[in-house]
């Protein structure tokens, strides 16, 4: 669901200009990269070069040098929140001015905390947009934890509530609980409507997000005129210096 949306954004922004694909080799990043490559192929887009790296590597200096000296128009970076923040900070410090696209981890609070102002204008799949159904959740979360929830917190909240509802209907029986989780679809949560498809995946459409001055911003769907609707995650004080 996420890969075609991101591929459309890449195609519409860079056209035939050269771009780099940099991806981590962990399971989630690899799977996303495979799906994204398939989606890009539909636009006849192939990266100028594809770099893979192991998140456990102690240094990214060599990878950063390759990115900066490739003279690519855009960087597509698929990795975890921490690795994405490190690489983006490093390439921006070396004056990389190209567009940056990434995976959903760029919507994580931890990414914003580590990347600071270097994260401005990155484009990624947006998995959670606060709305009317989530106002009460947002207020309670902020009151208890001192900051606004990101997509991981919101989806965890929905998952637990869905499971509790299924247990109340099925009792403490694993097979019946699973059946009830299926039957409860569509389920209205703080993240929106949860609709299972035939394979048991949530089929709710997603959009695109970007970051402006420490805030996650929703972008219009691919192919439509660009406009932005801002919703705020916490503003951080460490924007003046890019963390290593």
N, C-alpha and C positions, 0 to 999 in steps of 0.2 A: 504493500500500500504506500509506503514512504518513498521507495526508490523512483517510481515513475514521476512523482511530484517534483522531486529534486532534479531528476534528469531533464524535465521540461524547463525548469528554471535555468539550468546550465545551458541548454540549447538556445533559449531565448535571449540570454545575456551575452554569450560569447560567440555564437554563430560558428564560423569556421576557424576562428582564431585558436592558436595552440594553447592547451592547458595540461597541467600535471595532475596525476592521480597519486596520492600518497595514502597508504592504508596500513594499519596495524594488522598483525597476524593472529590476534586473539579471535575467538570463535564468533562473537557478535560482529566485530568489524569485518571479518572475512566474509560472513554471510551477507552483510549489507553491501559490501563491495561487489560480490557476485551478482546480486540483484540489480545494483546500479549499473554495472557494465552491460547487462542485458537491456536495460531500459535506454541507455545511451545509444546502443546499437540501432535502436529504432529510429534515431535521428541521424544515423550514420556518423556518429561521433566516437572517436577513439583518442585516448590521451596521447599526448606527445611522448610521454614516458610514464611508466608506472613504477613507483618506488614502494617496496614493502619494508616494514621494520618491526622489530620485536619490542614491545613495550617495556621489557625487562632490561633493555640495553641501558647502560649507565650514561651514555652521552649521545646527543643527537646532533652534535656539531657537524659531522660529515653530511648527514641528511639535509641539514639546513643550508649548507654551502651548495649542495646539488640543486636545491629548490631555487635559491636566489640567483644562481648563475645560469639557470635554464632559460631565462628571459621569456617565461610563459605569461600569457595574458591572465590566466586564472589558476588557482590552486584548489583542487578538490581533496579535502582531508577527511578521511574516515578513521576515527580512532576514539578512544575513551576520552572522558572530560579532561583528565589531568594531562594526558599526552597531547591532546588537541591544543590546550592552553599553552603548554610549553613551546610547541612548534610555532604557533601563531605569534607569540611574543618574540621568539627568536628571529623569525623572518621579517617581522615588522621593524625590529631594531636594526636590521640590515637593509632597511629601505625597500622591502618588497611592497610594491604598490598595487599589485594585481588583485582581482576579485578573489574572495575566499568562500568556498562552499563546504558544508560539512554535514555530518550525521546528526541525529537528534540529541546527542550528548551535549551539543552546544547550547541546548536549552536548560542545562542543569545549573543549579546555583553554584556548585563547586567550580564549574567552568568560568562563570562570571567572576567569582572571587579571585581566581588565579590569573585570568587573562586580562582583567581590567580594561583599559581603553583600547588595547590592541584588538579586542573582540568587536569593535565597532564595524558595522556593515557586513559581518559574516551572514551567510544565508543558509538555513537549515530547515528540516521538517519540524513543524510546530505541533507538539503532541498534547498541549494543554493551553486553553485560552480561558481565563476567568470570565464568568458570565453571571446571569441572574441566579442560576441554579447553584452557584458555588459561593455566593456572597457570604453566607453564614459560615461555611467551611473556612473561607479565607480569613474572616475576622477571628474565629476561634483559634485557628492555627497561629496567626500572628500574635494573638494575645498570649498563647501558651509558650511559643518557641522564640518569639521576638523577631521573626522575619516572615516573609511571604512564602507560600509553598511553590515549589517548582513542579514539573510534570511528574517526577518520580514520586513525590509525596502525594500528589492528587490521585494518581493511579493506584498507589498502595492503599489509600483510604477507600477508594471504590472497590478494590479487590477484596478487602477484608469485610466490608459491608455486604457485598454480594455473597461471600462465603457464609457469613452469619445468617443471612436470610435463608440460604439453602439448607443450613443445618437445622434451623427452626422448623422448616417444612419437612425435612427428611428424617430427622433424628440422627443419632450417632451411627450412621451406616454409610460407609465410604461410597458404595455403588449408587445408593439413592441420593446422596449429596451431589455426586457428579451429574446425575439425571436432573436434579432440581436446578443446578447451575445452568444447564442447557435450557430448561423450561422457563427460567426467569427472564430470558432474552425476549424482547428488548428491555434493558434495565437502564433507568435514568439515574446517572450519577453526577458528581460534581464535574467530571470531565466531559459530560455529554451522554448521549445515548450509546449503550453497549449492545451491539447486535452481532450475534455469532453467525458466521457463515457455515457452509457445509463441512468445513475442516476444523471448526471450533475456534476460528480467529475473529477478532473484533473487526468488523467491516466498516466502521465509521470513517468517512473521508477525513483527511487532514489537510492542513494548509502549510504555508511557509512562514517562517519567522526570521527576524534579524535582530540586531542589538544596536541600540543608540544610547550612548551616555549611561551605560550600566543598566538599561531597561530592555526587556524583551519586547519586541514590536511585531505585531502581526502584519504580514504583507498580503496583498491581494493575490488570488489564485493566478497560476501561470497563464500567460496570454492576455490578461486584463491590464488596463492602465494601472500604473503603480500608485498606490496610496497606502497609508499606514495608520493603524489604530494601535495606540500605545496602551500596554498594561504593565504595571511596575512590579518587578522583583526588587529586592533591597538595593539601595545605592551604597556602593562601597568606597572606602576612603583611600584605598591603595592604588588609585588610578594613575598617579603621577609617575610611578615606577613599575616597569614590567618585571614580574617575579621570574626568577630563573628556575 
